[in-house]
Amino acid sequence: MGKEDKTKKKLNRIFKEYWKLRDGIMFDRGHSVFNEYPDDYRFGLPEIGFEWFDRYDSEEEEEGKAVPLNRNQRLLVEYFAGNLVLSEGVLEAFLKEKHAEDPNVPLLRRYFRKGNICLKELLLFGIRRCPVDLELLDDLAFFHSFHGMLGDLIQMYMKACKLEQEPETFRMLAEDFYYNTIEDGFDALYELKQEFGSNTPKGTIVTELADGRHWSAD
C-alpha cells in the first residue's frame, strides 16, 4: 500500500470517528429534548441545532430521478436489472463508480434501498474475492440497514477478522464489525473476545476497543 493510500485511509478513519462521536453527542441532546417536550418534540429540536425535514422522502425523490450518466453506470443498471451475468468486469465497474471523483450516489443508493438481489450478490462476490476489504464490508452493512441479512454480515466480518493479521487493519475491522451490528443486538466485541481469547494480540486489541467505548464509563 502506497503512502498516499495510507494517508487517505487514515483520513477516512478520522472523519468516521468524528461522525460517530458527533452522532453520540447529538443523540444525547436529542434524548433530553424528547424528555423535556414529549408531546411536541419538534419545538425543542431547532434549539440544539436540528433542522426538521424528512430526509428519506428527499433521498427517495432524488433516487427516483437518478439516471446512468456513463458507460460504467449503464453497465451496472443492466446488471442490477438482471440482464448481465455477474463477473469481474461488473465488480470493476462498481468499484470505479464508488471511487469516482463525482460518483452517482443517488443511482447506486436506489439499489441498496430496494434490496436488489443482484447488488447483494455483487457485494458478496467482491468480499469473497477480498475477504478483508473494509469498504465492501461496510457496503454490505449498508445493504443490511435496508434489508436485513445479519447472518451473512456476521459471517463475512468474522472471516475477515480471522484472516487479517495486520494489527491496525484488524482494529478497524473489529470496530466496524461492532458498529455495524450492535443496533441488531449483536455484540461483536464480545464474540471476538470469545474467538481470540484475552491473551492473544487480537484479543488485546478487542479488549482495548471494548474498554474504550465512550458509553462504558456511565
C-alpha positions in Angstrom: 0.0 0.0 0.0 1.4 3.4 -1.0 1.9 6.4 1.2 -1.0 8.2 -0.4 -3.4 5.3 0.1 -2.4 5.0 3.7 -2.9 8.7 4.3 -6.4 8.5 2.6 -7.4 5.6 4.7 -6.2 7.4 7.9 -8.2 10.5 7.0 -11.3 8.4 6.3 -10.9 6.8 9.7 -10.5 10.2 11.4 -13.7 11.5 9.7 -15.6 8.3 10.6 -14.6 8.7 14.3 -15.6 12.3 14.2 -19.1 11.5 12.9 -19.5 8.6 15.4 -18.6 11.0 18.3 -20.8 13.8 16.9 -23.8 11.3 16.5 -23.3 10.2 20.1 -23.4 13.8 21.3 -26.4 14.7 19.2 -28.2 11.6 20.4 -27.8 12.6 24.0 -29.0 16.2 23.2 -32.0 14.8 21.3 -32.8 12.4 24.1 -33.0 15.4 26.5 -35.4 17.2 24.1 -37.7 14.2 23.9 -37.8 14.1 27.7 -38.5 17.8 28.0 -41.0 18.1 25.1 -42.7 14.6 25.0 -45.8 15.9 23.2 -44.1 18.5 20.9 -40.5 17.5 20.4 -40.3 19.4 17.1 -40.4 22.6 19.1 -37.2 21.8 21.0 -35.1 20.2 18.3 -34.1 23.5 16.5 -32.8 24.8 19.8 -30.0 22.2 19.7 -29.1 22.6 16.0 -31.5 20.2 14.3 -33.3 21.2 11.2 -36.5 19.3 10.7 -37.0 17.7 7.3 -37.9 14.3 6.0 -34.5 13.1 4.7 -35.9 9.8 3.5 -38.5 11.3 1.3 -35.9 13.7 -0.1 -33.5 10.9 -0.8 -36.1 8.7 -2.4 -37.2 11.5 -4.7 -33.5 12.1 -5.6 -33.0 8.4 -6.3 -36.2 8.2 -8.4 -34.8 10.9 -10.7 -31.3 9.4 -11.0 -30.2 8.1 -14.4 -27.0 6.5 -15.6 -24.5 9.1 -16.9 -21.6 7.0 -18.2 -20.7 3.6 -19.5 -20.0 2.0 -16.1 -23.3 3.3 -14.7 -25.2 1.9 -17.7 -23.5 -1.4 -17.3 -24.4 -1.6 -13.6 -28.0 -0.7 -14.2 -28.2 -3.5 -16.8 -26.6 -5.9 -14.3 -29.0 -4.8 -11.4 -31.9 -5.4 -13.8 -30.7 -9.0 -14.3 -29.7 -8.5 -17.9 -26.0 -9.3 -17.3 -24.1 -12.1 -15.6 -22.0 -11.3 -12.5 -18.4 -11.0 -13.5 -15.0 -9.4 -12.6 -16.0 -6.7 -15.1 -19.2 -5.8 -13.3 -17.3 -5.7 -10.0 -14.6 -3.4 -11.5 -17.3 -1.1 -12.8 -18.9 -0.9 -9.4 -15.6 -0.1 -7.7 -14.7 2.5 -10.2 -18.0 4.2 -9.7 -17.6 4.1 -5.9 -14.2 5.7 -6.1 -15.0 8.2 -8.9 -14.4 11.9 -8.2 -18.1 12.6 -8.6 -20.0 9.3 -8.1 -23.7 9.0 -8.9 -24.6 8.3 -5.3 -28.4 8.5 -5.7 -28.3 6.0 -8.5 -26.3 3.4 -6.5 -28.2 4.1 -3.3 -31.5 3.4 -5.1 -30.5 -0.3 -5.5 -29.3 -0.5 -1.9 -32.6 0.8 -0.7 -34.6 -1.6 -2.9 -32.5 -4.6 -1.6 -31.6 -5.5 -5.1 -30.6 -9.2 -5.1 -28.0 -8.7 -7.9 -26.3 -6.0 -5.8 -26.2 -8.3 -2.8 -24.6 -11.0 -4.9 -22.1 -8.4 -6.3 -21.1 -7.4 -2.8 -20.7 -11.0 -1.6 -18.7 -11.8 -4.8 -16.3 -8.9 -4.1 -15.9 -9.8 -0.4 -15.2 -13.4 -1.2 -12.6 -12.2 -3.7 -11.0 -10.0 -1.0 -12.4 -11.0 2.4 -10.7 -8.2 4.4 -11.9 -5.3 2.1 -13.2 -2.7 4.7 -15.2 -0.7 2.1 -17.1 -3.7 0.7 -17.9 -5.0 4.1 -19.2 -1.5 5.0 -21.3 -1.6 1.8 -22.7 -4.9 2.9 -23.6 -3.4 6.2 -25.3 -0.5 4.4 -27.3 -3.0 2.4 -28.2 -4.8 5.6 -29.5 -1.5 7.1 -32.3 -1.5 4.4 -32.8 -5.3 4.0 -31.7 -7.3 7.0 -29.1 -10.0 6.3 -27.4 -10.2 9.8 -26.3 -13.8 9.4 -24.3 -13.1 6.2 -22.9 -9.9 7.6 -21.6 -11.6 10.8 -20.2 -14.4 8.8 -18.3 -12.1 6.5 -16.9 -9.9 9.3 -15.9 -12.9 11.4 -14.0 -14.4 8.5 -12.3 -11.1 7.8 -11.2 -10.8 11.5 -9.8 -14.3 11.5 -7.8 -13.7 8.3 -6.5 -10.2 8.9 -3.0 -10.2 10.6 -2.1 -6.5 10.4 -3.0 -5.1 13.8 -4.3 -1.7 12.8 -6.4 -3.1 10.0 -7.7 -5.7 12.4 -8.6 -3.0 14.8 -10.6 -1.1 12.1 -12.4 -4.4 11.1 -13.3 -5.2 14.7 -14.6 -1.7 15.3 -16.6 -1.6 12.1 -18.0 -5.1 12.9 -19.2 -3.8 16.3 -20.8 -0.5 15.0 -22.4 -2.2 12.0 -24.2 -4.9 14.1 -24.8 -3.5 17.6 -28.2 -2.0 16.6 -29.3 -5.6 15.8 -28.4 -6.6 19.4 -25.3 -8.4 18.4 -22.2 -7.6 20.4 -19.3 -8.3 18.0 -16.7 -7.4 20.5 -18.0 -10.0 23.0 -18.0 -12.6 20.2 -14.5 -11.6 19.1 -13.2 -11.9 22.7 -14.6 -15.5 22.8 -12.9 -16.2 19.4 -9.4 -15.0 20.1 -9.0 -15.0 23.9 -7.7 -12.2 26.1 -4.0 -13.3 25.9 -3.6 -13.1 22.2 -2.6 -9.9 20.2 -6.0 -9.8 18.6 -7.7 -10.4 21.9 -5.8 -7.5 23.4 -7.0 -5.2 20.6 -10.6 -6.3 21.1 -10.3 -5.6 24.9 -8.9 -2.2 24.2 -11.8 -1.4 21.9 -14.4 -2.7 24.4 -12.8 -0.6 27.2 -12.7 2.5 25.1 -16.4 2.7 24.2 -17.5 6.2 25.2 -20.7 5.0 27.0 -18.9 2.4 29.1 -18.0 5.0 31.7 -21.7 5.6 32.6 
